[in-house]
Structure formats: C-alpha cells, structure tokens
Amino acid sequence: MSRVLNLSRREMLHGLGAGVLALGFGFPARAQGVAGFGAMIAIAPDGAVHFTCPSSEMGQGTQETLARLVAEELDCDWARMQVLLPWADRAFINPGMGKQMTANSATTVGYFLPLRRAGAAARAMLIQAGAARWGVAVDQISTQAGEVVHAASGRRLTYGALAAEAARLPVPGDVALKSPADFRLIGGKSPRKDLLPKVTGRAEFGVDVMRPDMLVGALALAPHPRAKVEAANLAQVKAMPGVVAVVPVDGGYAVLAPRFWTAKKAAEALKLTVLSSPAAGVDDKAIDAALTRAFAEKAPLPFPDFDFSTMRPRAGGGDKAAVLAAIAAAPRRVEADYDVPYLAHAAMEPLNCSAILADGQLTLRGPMQSPEDVRALAAKMAGLPLDKVRVEVTFLGGGFGRKWATDFPIPAMQAAMAVPGRWVKLIWTRENDLAMDQFRPAYRVKSVAGIGADGALVAVHSRIAGQSINTYHGRRGFPGMADPTAAGLLIYGCYAAPMKLMEFHEADLAIPVGFWRSVTMSQNTFFAESFIDEVARAAGRDPYAYRRDLLAGEPRIQRALDKAAAMIGWDRPKAKGVGRGIAFTYNEGHVCAQAVEVRVSADKGKRKLAIRRIVAAFDCGVMVDPAGVESQISGGIIFGLQAALWGGVSFADGRPQISNFNDVRLPGLADVPPIEVALIPSGAKPGNAGEAGTPPIAPALANAIADAGAGRVRRLPLSLRFELEKA
C-alpha cells in the first residue's frame, strides 16, 4: 500500500497512459509522455483532474489555494480534483519571482492569474472538442462540474471522455476569465484537500520517505556550518555493529546504518576535534560589543525612502545633513534605543532529506522551499548535468524560512554518493537542527525624531546595527545601499514625515543567519511602531489618532487601523494597570493592524503581565480561501507572540545555547489569549498573508504595556521584565 501511495509524480503521469490531457499554460512545456502542454493539469479518462501544485505545502494552504484557482476556471468537479506535490522544474516557476520557490508569501500573488488562465484555456479546449464531436457551434456549449453540456439536445460528455481530443487542439492564446460575481470556489469554504491525508497519516512528509534497502543517516556536526572538524576515533565508529559507512559531509560526518537508532548512537560516539570555527569565542557579551562597535566604527549605508512595500511606491534618498539639522532645530526631540535577539526557526519537523545516486542520475526527495536552487547546487557539487538531477518535494512540517535554505539537502546528497545505488535518508536530530540553524539576526536600533511645537513630526533618523543576511549567504546587494533585509521599512514610508533617514551599520559577526518568518518586518515593525508610539506620547497625542493623522492619503491602511481600534474598544474606559496598544504592518499586497489589551500588576516584587485580548484587522485583497487566510493570521500572531514573550538564543564559545524544545519556550493553549481576526473585504488584487500576522504583535504588546503605566519596553523578549500570567 505504501508503494502505491508513494508513486513519484513522473510515474503517476506515465501511469495514466493515453487519453490524458496535461496543461501548464504560461510555463515552459515539459514532456510527460502524454499528450499535453506542460506539467500542471492532467485529466484522466475517468474525468478525475490531477493538479500538480507548483509550490511547497508547509501548512500554509498553498495546495488548497492554487488548486481552487485552476478548478474555478476549469469548472471541474472539485470533489474529484486531486492535488499532487511538485518536483524541481522550470515548468513550475513562480512568475512573480522568476524562480520555483515558496517564500516571501508570494505564492498566491505570483500564480493567481497564470493558474486561472491555465484552467480557462483547458476548459476552452474541452468545449471546442465537444463542439467538434457533436458538430455544433462552440457558443452552444457550456460546462458544468467536469462535464461538457449541449443544452439544446441534452447531451453531456465528461471531461475524461474528451481529454484526448482536446489535447490535440491548439492552445488558445487569449481566454476570458470568470467575473468575480461568478466565482464558486474562490472566496468560498470547503475542507482543505490536504486535511484528510494528514489526519490519516497518508500524507508523505520528508521523514516518511521509505524505499527498499534504504539506509538511514545521523549526523555528528561541527559547532558552526563552516567550521572544520576531524574525528579522532573514525575507525572505531566504522567498526560498530550495524554501521555501513561514515561519510565526511559539509559541517561534519554522516553515519549510515539500516536503522536510525544505530546511526544515531554511532554518530554520538564520534569524538570531534574542532580545527577552526568562524564563530569561535563568540558569546552574548561579544555580540553586544559587536553591535556597539558597529555604530561607532562602521560607516553606515543608507536605505532609500522607497520600498517595494509602500502602497504608493516612492523613491528618493534622505539628505543626511538636512535631516540632522531639522532634528537639531526642532523644539522637542525623542530618542530611543531598541534591541532584539537572535531567533531560531524551531519548526516541528526537523531538517531531513533522502537521496540516491543510481544509473548516473541523482535524486533528492524531501521538505524543501526552494527545490530549483537545491537542484542547481546539487548538480554543481555532484558534477552532473542539470537534467541528471531530480529534486522531489514532500510535505513540509513547518518551514518559516529555514527550509528555504539549501544547506540541509547537501549532506544527504554527499552521503548517497558514498553508497551509490542505495537510498539514504539523512535525519537531523532536534539538537542538530537547532544547533545548525540559520538564525534571525540580532539587531540594535538608535532612533531620534524632531517634533514641532504643535506636536507634528518634523524628521526621523533611525540607524540599525546587526548582521547582513545577504552578506552571510554571499549575495551581492546594490552598491552603496543597505541590505533591505536589515533596513527596509525601518521608518514606515507610509507615514507623512517630511524628512526621513534610514541607515545600516553592518556588524562583524559570523553567526549563521537566514530568513525567518516575515524577514525584515520581524524586527523593523517592532522598532518602527514602538518608536512612533513614543513620538505620539511625547507630542501629547493619542497614539492611534496620531498614526491616523500621519496616514493621510493611505485610506486602505486607515481602514485596517480603524477596524482594529474599534475591535479592541480603544476609547472604552480602562481600570488601573490595564493598557491598550496598536501597531500595523503593510506592503503592496496587504495591511495587518493589530491591537492588544493587557493588565500589568506586581506580586511579591515580580511584575506580572496578563494578555487579555488580541485582535487583528486584515486586508489582502481578493481572498481565495478566507478560512485559510484567517488561520494564517492567527497562526502568525501566535508565532510572533512566542518570539515577543520568550524568543531569544544565547551563545557561548560560538555555539547556540539551545538543544531541544525544553530550551525553547513555546506557548501552550493556556498561554494564548482570545484572538479575533476580522477580514476586510477589498477589491484590490490578491496580496500575501502567510507572514503578515507575525510582525505587529510585539510592538502592539510593548505599546499596551506603556499605556498600562508599566514603562516602555525597548528590549525583547518580554520575559526579561515580566512573568506571563493568565488573564
């Protein structure tokens, strides 16, 4: 049974045989051994529609969303639509990103029109085939739930009956798409396609991959991905019962055995000597000193006053001398320093990947967010042409950006090359996963603003110090411009401040860093929205009203802000020790405003924080799956809540001081307050939702604590100052 369920996508499509229609309009053609035009859509003779989802599914619901786009325009029987996982192929690129990767909440945005057009084109070809079969005009034919219908004669044919004929017809160059008024699936509700297989255990995650005669590998790793180590007792470990091979891999050694427990115990027995490590000696004090030193010694790089994220894109650089002069001349100044720590991804499913080198072809299978990049890197490292490397994607048990990286499939490939002809599944333990994470960088910010006599914001200058994600990964940025992943939206472009200046001081630190859910905004929303709150209070203004005034000309953001304020009861009287805070994040595709109500108290010298309610107002334009969008915002809030309350990774001698979930405090059900999400209908084009819920919760909490009279929080996590209690 498991063999039937684990057919590869190639085997499945070949197995459908003749009479299968395969379509993938807007993408390069990919032969599947069947009549068709690509790899996205297949219609079997029995009428079932097989849709290969081009993106990775890690719980965010992209399978459901993208399948609805196709089915809506194809007008097929939704109950009989089957969704399959992809492999690395240019047929599956996200047109909005130019790559096949699932990141930056860009899946729905990038595929929205191409997949609708693919479904509409397939439907048009089926209609044409039906008209030809019956000898009637095309305009006399309609479709209904997977059937072609000739109403005048009452004749019907299933899509499966016409698939072979339709596949031979020319692909229409231009097809009409449905009006939103006619949508049945887009914006509707139905059980998710991946729900039943996940509940019943039929869904294949990376650690579920099983093949005959498969070896399982465990890792003995260096203290840093780029450290050099050697094993003093290699011969003894190789001789341990059950051990098949010990293979040098990037970052350490892989021990291979028929069973994971055997491999794990042998890996633990390896005695590693560290020859060199880029982060040797780095601890929390060294990190603090490096951030301080960056401000003093590193020339800042400016970030322009434009963002790919503004509702109305702007461009222009801040005149530093003019900004500083305006602040100096202002009747009042507001200054604040903020700090956020390194953060781990800590996805539920640890890193893993399976691989085999056989008959000159290398195949990798696992939970990857960027299969195209993995394929290119594997081909280069293995010395194989690209067409001899196949990368297949399983379900992901959480990613949050960590499985966007290409580091973890490589040891599996290296291990498989050492035992050609056999599948190898390399499983990272939780300890491996956390120790070798690519952490969200720690940052420090210094912000200063000038306020006029009337309380108006005159000028803002914010400087940020920390690591560059682009530098760590060797990616070149724009000359003379700060890394956007560090400095983007450090000051919100939507706020009508006359003068703004953002600068980045890059710190000399070698800690592994990478993309973490919501990337730049994971830290900069805390900095920007905390500081604007401080400016409002210094100006003697209500923080919500002050924001609203600064958002003149941004009605979409104002609507979300107004909704969140109304939901939390912003103007209702408050008891002593109760506070309310508000914050938002935005880009060209969405606005997410959040408000929080807290109670702060003291008991025997301990400061207690109770979070009473969290509300969110969210607008991302057309919502393909509203229930999924609501889940994404709620889940993003909880993800951000964990980081705000307890997140932070300490270091000693270059090693992260976390080993498992006992070292990573996660919120339990009792820790999560009531969360209410309001989805704001909008005629705007589809935007992104996966990362939007995470950034605003930290500043909303900090602002609520200040409103409760408990002082301003400028350093995260909140557990440094407060103990959480149930509201």
ZIUR-V324159 format. One record per pair of residues at least 24 apart in sequence whose ideal C-beta (glycine too) atoms are under 6 Angstrom apart, sorted by the first residue. I is the first residue (numbers start at 1). J is the second residue. Records with the same first field share a line. If there is no record, write none. Layout:
I->J / J
//
This chain:
5->202
9->84 / 87
16->44
19->45 / 163 / 164
20->44
21->163 / 166 / 167
23->118 / 122
24->91
25->117 / 118 / 121
26->114
27->91
28->90 / 91
30->91
35->167
36->167
37->171
38->91
39->91
40->118
41->122
43->159 / 163
44->160
45->160
46->160
47->146 / 158 / 159 / 160
48->80
49->76 / 81
50->82
51->83
52->84 / 86
53->83
54->86 / 92
55->102 / 107
56->102 / 369 / 393 / 396
57->395
58->396 / 398 / 399
60->690
61->625 / 628
62->107
63->193 / 194
64->192 / 193 / 625
65->108 / 624 / 625
66->111 / 115
68->185 / 186 / 624
69->115 / 116
70->115 / 119
71->185
72->185 / 186
73->116 / 119 / 120
74->119 / 122 / 123
75->123 / 143
76->146
77->145 / 146
83->193
85->393
86->393
87->392
88->371 / 372 / 375 / 391
99->372
100->372
101->370
102->369
103->369 / 404
105->688 / 690 / 691
108->686
109->589 / 686 / 688
112->686
116->177
120->175 / 177
121->171 / 172 / 175
124->172 / 175
125->166 / 169
126->159 / 162 / 166
128->169
129->162 / 165 / 166
130->157 / 162
186->624
189->627
203->395
204->394
205->349 / 394 / 395 / 397
206->352 / 366 / 367 / 394
207->352
209->354 / 365 / 425
211->423
213->422
214->423 / 425
215->244 / 256 / 422 / 424
216->260 / 263 / 425
217->254 / 256 / 263 / 415 / 424 / 426
218->255 / 263 / 264 / 267
219->252 / 254 / 267 / 432
220->252 / 253 / 267 / 270
221->251 / 252 / 432 / 436
222->251 / 252
223->277 / 654 / 655
224->277 / 278 / 279 / 654
225->251 / 436 / 512
226->278
227->277
228->275 / 276
229->272 / 274
230->273
231->270 / 272
232->271 / 273
233->271
237->266 / 269 / 270
240->266
245->418 / 419
247->415 / 418
249->411 / 414
250->410 / 411
254->411 / 415 / 426
260->427
277->654
278->510
279->510 / 511 / 654
280->654
282->651 / 654
283->651 / 652
284->650
290->507 / 508 / 509
291->444 / 465 / 507
294->465 / 505 / 507
295->465 / 505
298->505 / 506
300->503 / 505
301->482 / 504
302->503
303->482 / 487 / 502
305->500
307->488 / 489 / 493
309->489 / 587 / 588
310->493
311->554
314->493
318->500 / 501
320->501
323->459 / 461 / 499 / 501
326->450 / 458 / 459 / 499
327->448 / 450 / 459
330->450 / 451 / 458
331->453
332->451
333->450
334->449 / 534 / 535 / 538
335->448
336->447 / 531 / 534
337->446
338->445 / 527 / 714
339->444 / 715
340->443 / 523 / 716
341->442 / 648
342->439 / 442 / 649
343->440 / 516 / 643 / 647
344->434 / 437 / 649
345->400 / 402 / 437
346->664
347->398 / 399 / 400 / 402
348->397 / 398
349->397 / 398
350->428 / 430 / 433
351->408 / 428 / 433
352->427
353->409 / 412 / 426
354->423 / 425
355->412 / 413 / 416 / 424
356->416 / 423
357->416 / 417 / 420
358->421
360->388
361->388
362->389
363->390
364->391 / 409
365->392
366->394
367->394 / 396 / 403
368->393 / 403
369->399 / 403 / 404
370->404
373->406
374->406 / 409
377->406
378->413
400->517
401->515 / 516 / 517
404->515
405->438 / 514
430->660
431->659
434->658
435->656
438->512 / 513 / 514
439->513 / 649
440->516 / 522
441->466 / 467 / 513
442->466
443->523
445->527
447->531
449->535
451->539
455->539 / 541
457->497
459->499
460->491 / 497 / 500
461->501
462->490 / 491 / 502
463->503
464->490 / 504
465->505 / 507
466->507
467->507 / 509 / 513
468->506
469->513
472->513
485->519 / 520
488->520
489->524
490->524
492->528
494->554 / 557
495->550
496->550 / 552
517->639 / 691 / 694
518->691 / 694 / 695
521->585 / 695
522->695
525->585 / 695 / 696 / 699
526->698 / 699
529->583 / 699
530->699 / 702
533->703
544->570 / 582
556->591
557->586 / 591
560->591 / 593 / 617 / 619
561->593
563->617 / 678
564->593 / 595 / 615 / 617
567->615
568->595 / 597 / 615
577->601 / 708
578->708
579->704 / 707 / 708
580->704 / 707
581->700 / 703 / 704 / 707
582->700
583->696 / 699 / 700
584->696
585->695 / 696
589->687 / 688
590->620 / 687 / 688 / 692
591->619
592->618 / 692 / 696
593->617
594->696 / 697 / 700
596->700 / 701 / 704
598->704 / 708
600->708 / 710
606->723
607->722
608->723 / 725
609->722 / 724
610->725 / 727
611->673
612->727
613->673 / 674
614->673 / 675
615->676
616->677
617->678 / 680
618->679
619->680 / 682
620->687 / 689
621->682 / 684 / 685 / 686 / 687
622->686
626->679
629->689
630->677
632->689 / 690
633->677 / 693
634->675 / 677
636->693 / 694
637->675 / 693 / 697
639->694
640->694 / 697
641->697
642->666 / 667
644->697 / 698 / 701 / 718
645->717 / 718 / 719
646->717 / 719
647->717
648->717
673->727
//
